[in-house]
Amino acid sequence: MTTTLQAHSGPLHQLLNPSIRTVLDRLDIRTNQQVLEVGAGTGEITARLAQLVGRNGSVTAVDADTSQLAGTAVIDVQQRDPNRDLLPGQSGRYDHIVARWPHGTLRDPADVIEQMVARLRPGGWLVLADITPTPPRIYRAPDDESGTLIYTVMQQVHRALTGLDGATWTANPETLLLNQGIVQHCIHSATETWTGGGPGCRLLADIVSHLRPSLTDITHEDANRFGDLMTDTRVLLGSYERRVIHARERN
């Protein structure tokens, strides 16, 4: 089977994929099933889903940018923007649906969730992954100026990843899911403590480099200084809070 994973995942995928993989390992995704993935990105989770459903199953991988995805006998790649296009499939089409918050603002998250619930078979799992608007937490920095810079850059990165309003799939998942007829759901939130020079801080530095053109309120000097601080072992900060909601449709 041809792999869909490219050498470098996008920044939002790098942040959310570990939490998605953890939840997928807990769900009963079986061979021969049909899965929809919304926001497939670079295809790391797509490849994992393809392994789970096997050669007689199917994974429909949807993203506004499909340049880093490759179709296979199991994986059907479809280019669709949830801000403009309807999701593929008819009512009750998929056994499970996995959706990652897109890079940027989503016009109507509730409408996209409603579409996904409608396409989910009774008893199927809906997985929603996003980053909550938890403020940055800087526990230690070489000096106050450095701490302020780290805080400012992390705020800018969060806005660039999730949109100017820091939107998520839903601020009140319980009410939204109950209104859609979902009777069973579980929410997993995770944060980590990252030390300068460690993999988390290196990831942050890579994200700033990746997003540099869109970080308009940060100078090149500040971006370079931030990169240096991410290698400084005196830095200790809290990661962005990752959230994964998995919910089950009524049988």
C-alpha positions in Angstrom: 0.0 0.0 0.0 1.3 3.4 -0.9 2.0 5.6 2.1 0.4 9.1 2.3 2.7 10.5 4.9 5.1 13.2 3.8 8.4 14.1 5.3 7.1 17.1 7.3 3.7 17.3 8.8 2.0 20.7 9.1 2.2 22.4 12.4 -1.4 21.7 13.5 -1.1 18.1 12.6 2.1 17.7 14.6 0.3 19.1 17.6 -2.9 17.1 17.3 -1.8 13.7 15.8 -0.5 12.2 19.0 -3.8 12.7 20.8 -5.8 11.4 17.8 -3.7 8.3 17.7 -4.3 7.6 21.4 -8.0 7.8 20.9 -8.0 5.7 17.8 -6.3 2.9 19.7 -9.2 2.9 22.2 -12.0 2.7 19.6 -13.4 -0.4 17.9 -12.4 0.3 14.3 -12.5 -3.0 12.5 -11.5 -4.4 9.1 -14.0 -3.9 6.2 -15.4 -0.7 7.8 -15.7 2.7 6.0 -14.2 5.8 7.6 -14.3 9.5 6.7 -11.4 11.7 7.7 -12.0 15.5 7.6 -8.8 17.6 7.6 -6.5 14.7 6.4 -3.6 17.1 5.9 -0.4 15.1 5.3 -2.0 11.8 5.7 -0.4 10.3 8.9 -3.7 9.5 10.5 -5.1 8.5 7.0 -2.4 5.8 6.8 -3.2 4.6 10.3 -7.0 4.4 9.5 -6.2 2.5 6.3 -4.3 -0.1 8.3 -7.2 -0.5 10.7 -9.9 -1.0 8.0 -7.7 -3.3 5.9 -7.7 -3.9 2.2 -11.5 -4.5 2.1 -12.3 -1.3 4.0 -12.2 2.2 2.8 -11.0 5.6 4.0 -12.3 8.8 2.4 -9.7 11.5 3.1 -10.9 15.1 2.8 -9.0 18.3 2.9 -9.0 21.7 1.3 -5.4 21.1 0.2 -4.8 17.5 -1.0 -1.4 18.1 -2.5 0.3 15.9 0.2 -2.2 13.0 -0.1 -2.1 10.1 -2.4 -5.0 7.7 -3.1 -4.7 4.0 -2.9 -7.0 1.0 -3.3 -8.2 1.8 0.2 -7.8 5.6 0.4 -10.1 7.8 -1.6 -8.8 11.4 -1.6 -11.3 14.2 -2.1 -10.5 17.9 -2.2 -13.2 19.8 -0.4 -13.2 23.0 1.7 -15.7 22.7 4.6 -16.3 26.5 4.4 -17.7 26.1 0.9 -18.4 22.4 0.1 -20.6 19.7 1.6 -18.8 16.7 3.0 -18.9 13.5 0.8 -21.3 10.7 1.4 -25.0 10.1 2.0 -26.8 9.8 5.3 -25.5 6.9 7.4 -22.6 6.3 5.0 -19.7 5.9 7.4 -18.9 3.6 10.3 -16.6 6.2 11.9 -15.6 9.8 11.2 -12.4 11.5 12.3 -12.1 15.3 12.1 -9.2 17.6 12.9 -9.7 21.4 13.3 -8.6 23.0 10.1 -5.7 25.5 9.9 -7.5 28.8 10.2 -11.1 29.9 10.9 -14.0 27.6 10.2 -17.1 29.6 9.3 -19.7 27.4 11.0 -18.3 24.5 13.1 -21.8 23.4 14.2 -22.9 23.0 10.6 -19.9 20.8 9.8 -20.5 18.7 12.9 -24.2 18.3 11.9 -23.1 17.1 8.4 -20.8 14.6 10.0 -23.4 13.3 12.5 -25.8 12.8 9.6 -23.3 10.7 7.7 -22.5 8.5 10.7 -24.1 5.1 11.0 -25.9 4.2 14.2 -23.3 3.1 16.8 -20.4 4.8 14.9 -17.8 7.0 16.5 -17.2 10.7 15.8 -13.7 11.9 16.7 -13.2 15.7 16.9 -9.7 17.1 17.6 -8.8 20.7 18.3 -6.7 23.1 20.4 -8.5 25.0 23.1 -8.0 28.7 23.7 -6.0 28.1 26.9 -3.6 31.0 27.4 0.2 30.3 27.2 1.9 29.4 30.5 5.5 30.5 30.9 6.8 28.9 34.1 10.5 30.0 33.8 12.5 32.2 31.5 16.0 33.7 31.6 14.4 37.2 32.3 11.1 39.0 32.3 11.7 40.4 28.7 12.2 36.9 27.4 9.2 35.6 29.2 7.0 38.3 27.7 8.4 37.6 24.2 7.7 33.8 24.5 4.1 34.6 25.7 3.5 37.0 22.8 4.8 34.7 20.2 2.8 31.7 21.5 -0.4 33.8 21.4 0.3 34.8 17.8 1.0 31.2 16.8 -2.3 30.1 18.4 -4.2 32.7 16.5 -2.5 31.7 13.2 -3.3 28.0 13.8 -7.0 28.3 14.9 -8.2 31.7 13.5 -8.4 35.2 14.9 -11.1 34.3 17.4 -9.3 31.2 18.7 -12.3 29.1 17.6 -12.6 25.4 18.3 -15.1 22.8 17.2 -17.3 23.8 20.1 -16.9 25.5 23.5 -19.8 23.5 24.8 -19.5 20.0 23.4 -22.1 18.4 25.7 -25.0 20.6 24.5 -24.0 20.5 20.9 -23.6 16.7 20.7 -26.8 16.1 22.7 -28.7 18.4 20.3 -27.4 16.2 17.4 -28.6 13.0 19.0 -25.2 11.8 20.4 -25.9 10.1 23.7 -22.4 8.9 24.6 -19.2 11.1 24.5 -15.9 11.5 26.2 -13.5 14.4 26.2 -9.7 14.0 26.6 -7.6 17.2 27.2 -3.8 17.1 27.4 -1.0 19.5 28.1 2.7 19.0 28.6 5.6 20.8 30.2 8.2 21.7 27.7 11.8 22.6 28.5 14.1 24.6 26.2 16.2 22.3 24.0 13.6 19.5 24.3 11.3 18.2 21.5 8.3 20.3 22.5 10.3 23.6 22.3 12.0 22.5 19.1 8.5 21.9 17.6 7.4 25.4 18.7 10.5 26.9 17.0 9.7 24.9 13.8 6.1 26.1 13.9 7.2 29.7 14.2 9.5 29.3 11.3 6.7 27.6 9.2 4.2 30.3 10.0 6.6 33.3 9.9 4.9 35.0 6.9 1.5 35.1 8.7 2.9 36.3 12.1 2.6 39.9 11.1 3.0 41.3 14.6 6.3 39.7 15.2 9.6 41.1 13.8 12.3 38.9 12.3 14.5 39.8 15.2 11.8 38.6 17.7 11.3 35.4 15.7 15.0 34.7 15.7 15.2 35.5 19.5 12.3 33.1 20.1 14.1 30.4 18.2 17.2 30.9 20.4 15.1 30.8 23.6 13.6 27.5 22.5 17.1 26.0 22.8 17.7 27.6 26.2 17.4 25.0 29.1 16.4 27.8 31.5 13.0 28.0 29.6 10.1 26.0 31.0 6.6 26.5 29.5 3.2 24.8 29.2 2.2 23.4 25.8 -1.1 24.3 24.1 -4.0 22.3 25.4 -5.0 19.6 22.9 -8.5 18.2 23.1 -10.1 15.2 21.5 -13.8 14.5 21.8 -15.0 11.1 20.8 -18.7 10.5 20.7 -21.0 7.6 19.7 -24.1 7.8 17.6 -27.3 6.2 19.1 -27.9 2.6 17.9 
